Every structure is written in C-alpha cells, then in structure tokens.
C-alpha cells in the first residue's frame, strides 16, 4: 500500500509503503452510488443533505452541472454517506459500509502495481479527470460505467468522483493497520477520500493518491462507493 518514492506525482502522504494483507472476503459496489439511488433514500426518509460547501443554493440534486439518474451523486459529505449506509443496511438486512483506505486501494489496483490500474501513463479515455482525454474532462461527472472496468470488474475507481472512506486521517502511514481495517487512530474530524474526481490533476489520478476533508464538507466532486459483508 502506498507509492514507491520514484513514482511520478508522488506525495509524501503516500508513504511509507507497507504491506497489507486482507484475509477476508467482501463485496464492493460495481459503481459509485448514483443520483437515482440517493434520491430514493431521500424520498423514503425525508433526509436533508444540505447544500454544497461552496454554495448557498447548489446541492446533490443540482450541483452546478447536469446530472442524470446514472451519474454518481455528489455534494454529499461523510455523514450523508453513512446515513445512506444505515438506511440501506436496515432496508435490505445486509451489512453495508464504506470501504477502508486499504480496501479502496486494493480494489482500485485490482492486482496491479503501476500508478494506475491500466498502466503507468494516463493514456486517453480511461477515466474522467482534468486531462484524461474524455468528453467530460474538467466539466462534470460522467455516467457510471462510461469507461472500461478494471480487472475486478469495478468501474470508475479512479476519476469521476472522490469517494469517502471510513478512516480517520493521518498525513502519513504511521503505525497503520495491516489487515485492511480502517485506521481509527488519527484525526476523526477529517475522513479520507480516494479515487480522484472529474477536475483532478494527473498526480491525483493514481491508485496510491490520498487526501482528506472535514467530514461535514460537501463538494461537487465528492461521492461514495459501498462495501458489503458476505
């Protein structure tokens, strides 16, 4: 987990590189949670997700660009994501949750060790970011599944939206869990984000890239993906 010191675009927060062994099975959403799915949650619960952090009027329902039912929901914070998780778990009887940082990097890499699951270079039309060569670059989210999946059959694990993960924030890997579980020993007012977004620069569009935000922040490049216990 983490990046080698000679990886182009590497940040100090991605080290030190260390081994993690995930010795359990779990399920991961093929896509990020979509507008349609989040709207169903809001409609059934009357949940108020509030406005985007940089606006008094924009929200998940209108983040400032056109969103169809199959686009990933954005302008949702960590608390919104965990509220959705609790609702869906109760509704279905399955134990849904957010991924840990380690799990996210594992499923993003999908067995690879290059900077991105498709290779070291950015190439063209592998993802949605500021300069990924797609028609959505630096403009808006793209519908889930608009690009090829990785070797695990997962879509958009890099690009489109940053995904909230369950870890409390540490700006380097200091005594990290090595079993895939979330790190709960850091600053829990900050939560990790993984995967890069539709306006992200190329250094962010790497499997090892990590950052965090206050758990109450909502921006139009933030969404989430679900995991589920077997």
C-alpha positions in Angstrom: 0.0 0.0 0.0 1.3 3.4 -0.9 3.6 4.6 -3.7 7.3 4.0 -4.5 9.5 7.1 -3.9 10.2 7.3 -7.7 6.6 7.3 -8.8 5.8 10.4 -10.9 3.5 12.7 -9.0 4.1 11.0 -5.6 3.2 12.9 -2.4 4.8 12.3 1.0 1.3 11.3 2.3 1.6 8.1 0.3 4.4 6.7 2.4 5.9 4.8 3.9 5.0 2.0 1.5 3.9 -1.1 3.5 2.3 -4.5 3.2 -1.4 -5.1 3.9 -3.0 -8.5 3.9 -6.8 -8.5 3.5 -7.6 -12.0 4.7 -11.4 -11.8 4.4 -13.9 -11.7 1.6 -16.2 -8.7 1.0 -18.4 -7.3 -1.8 -17.8 -3.9 -3.4 -20.3 -1.8 -5.5 -19.6 -2.1 -9.2 -20.3 1.6 -9.4 -20.4 4.6 -7.2 -23.7 5.3 -5.6 -25.8 7.1 -8.2 -28.2 10.1 -8.2 -31.2 7.7 -8.6 -30.1 5.6 -5.7 -29.5 8.6 -3.4 -32.8 10.1 -4.5 -34.7 7.0 -3.4 -33.1 7.3 0.0 -34.0 10.9 0.3 -37.6 10.2 -0.8 -38.2 7.4 1.6 -36.6 9.1 4.7 -37.0 12.9 4.0 -33.3 13.2 4.7 -31.9 16.7 4.2 -28.4 16.5 2.7 -28.0 20.3 2.8 -26.1 22.5 0.3 -22.7 22.2 -1.3 -20.0 23.7 0.9 -19.1 26.4 -1.6 -22.7 27.5 -2.4 -25.9 28.7 -0.7 -28.1 27.1 -3.4 -26.4 24.2 -5.1 -26.9 20.7 -3.7 -26.7 17.0 -4.6 -29.9 17.5 -6.7 -28.4 20.4 -8.6 -24.6 20.6 -8.2 -24.0 23.2 -10.9 -23.9 20.8 -13.9 -26.4 18.4 -15.4 -26.8 15.1 -13.6 -28.7 12.2 -14.9 -30.1 9.3 -12.8 -27.0 7.2 -13.6 -24.4 9.8 -12.7 -22.6 9.4 -9.4 -24.2 11.5 -6.6 -22.0 14.4 -5.5 -22.2 17.2 -2.9 -22.6 14.6 -0.2 -20.4 14.6 3.0 -19.2 11.7 5.2 -22.3 12.0 7.4 -24.6 11.8 4.4 -22.8 8.7 3.1 -23.0 6.9 6.5 -26.7 7.9 6.8 -27.3 6.2 3.4 -25.4 3.2 4.6 -27.5 2.8 7.7 -30.7 3.2 5.7 -29.7 0.6 3.1 -28.5 -1.8 5.7 -31.8 -1.6 7.6 -33.8 -1.8 4.4 -32.1 -4.9 3.0 -30.8 -6.7 6.1 -27.3 -6.7 4.7 -24.3 -5.1 6.5 -23.3 -2.3 4.1 -20.5 0.1 4.9 -17.9 2.4 3.4 -14.6 1.0 2.3 -11.4 1.5 4.3 -8.5 3.2 2.7 -6.6 -0.1 2.4 -9.7 -1.8 0.8 -10.1 1.1 -1.7 -6.5 1.0 -2.8 -6.7 -2.8 -3.1 -9.9 -2.8 -5.3 -8.6 0.1 -7.3 -5.3 -1.5 -8.1 -7.1 -4.8 -9.0 -3.9 -6.8 -8.7 -1.6 -4.2 -10.5 1.4 -2.3 -9.1 1.5 0.5 -11.6 0.5 4.1 -10.8 -2.9 3.4 -12.4 -4.7 0.1 -12.8 -4.4 0.5 -16.6 -0.7 1.4 -16.6 1.9 4.0 -15.6 0.8 6.7 -18.1 -2.5 8.4 -18.2 -3.3 7.4 -21.8 -6.6 8.5 -23.3 -10.2 7.9 -22.2 -9.5 5.6 -19.3 -11.2 7.9 -16.8 -12.7 11.3 -16.2 -10.3 13.9 -14.8 -8.9 17.3 -15.8 -6.7 15.9 -18.6 -7.8 12.2 -19.0 -8.9 12.7 -22.7 -12.6 12.2 -22.1 -15.5 14.3 -23.2 -16.4 15.1 -19.6 -12.9 16.2 -18.5 -12.9 19.2 -16.1 -16.6 19.9 -16.8 -18.8 17.4 -14.9 -19.2 13.9 -13.7 -19.7 11.1 -16.3 -22.4 8.5 -16.0 -21.2 5.5 -14.1 -19.7 2.8 -16.3 -18.7 5.1 -19.1 -15.2 3.7 -19.2 -13.8 0.2 -19.2 -13.8 -1.7 -15.8 -10.6 -2.8 -14.0 -9.7 -6.5 -13.6 -12.0 -6.8 -10.7 -14.9 -5.7 -12.8 -15.3 -2.4 -11.0 -15.9 0.9 -12.8 -14.6 4.4 -12.1 -12.4 3.5 -9.2 -10.1 6.3 -10.5 -11.6 9.6 -11.6 -15.2 10.9 -11.8 -15.6 11.4 -8.1 -13.6 11.2 -4.9 -15.0 8.5 -2.7 -15.3 8.9 1.1 -13.6 6.1 3.1 -14.0 5.3 6.7 -10.5 6.0 8.0 -9.7 8.9 10.4 -6.9 11.0 8.9 -3.2 10.7 9.3 -1.0 12.6 6.9 1.4 9.7 6.6 1.2 5.9 7.3 2.1 6.0 11.0 1.5 2.5 12.5 -1.2 1.7 10.0 -3.5 -1.3 10.3 -2.1 -4.1 8.1 -5.2 -6.2 7.9 -7.4 -4.0 5.7 -9.4 -2.4 8.5 -9.9 1.4 8.8 -7.4 3.4 10.7 -9.3 4.9 13.7 -6.3 6.4 15.4 -6.0 9.7 13.6 -8.0 12.9 13.4 -11.6 11.7 13.2 -12.9 15.1 12.4 -11.2 14.5 9.0 -12.0 11.5 6.8 -10.2 10.0 3.9 -11.1 10.4 0.2 -9.9 8.2 -2.6 -10.1 7.8 -6.3 -9.8 11.4 -7.8 -12.6 13.5 -9.5 -13.7 14.9 -12.8 -11.5 18.0 -12.3 -8.5 16.4 -10.7 -4.9 17.0 -11.9 -3.0 14.0 -13.1 -1.0 13.4 -9.9 -4.3 12.7 -8.1 -5.3 10.1 -10.7 -3.2 7.3 -9.2 -4.1 4.4 -7.1 -1.9 5.5 -4.2 -3.2 9.1 -4.0 -4.9 10.0 -0.8 -6.3 13.1 0.8 -8.9 14.1 3.4 -11.5 16.7 4.2 -13.6 17.7 7.2 -16.4 15.1 7.5 -19.0 17.8 7.1 -17.8 19.1 3.7 -19.8 18.7 0.6 -18.3 19.4 -2.8 -19.4 18.6 -6.4 -16.6 16.1 -6.9 -17.3 14.0 -3.7 -19.3 10.9 -3.7 -19.1 7.4 -2.3 -19.0 3.7 -3.0 -20.3 0.9 -0.9 -18.8 -2.3 0.5 -20.8 -5.2 2.0 -20.0 -8.1 4.2 -20.6 -11.5 2.8 
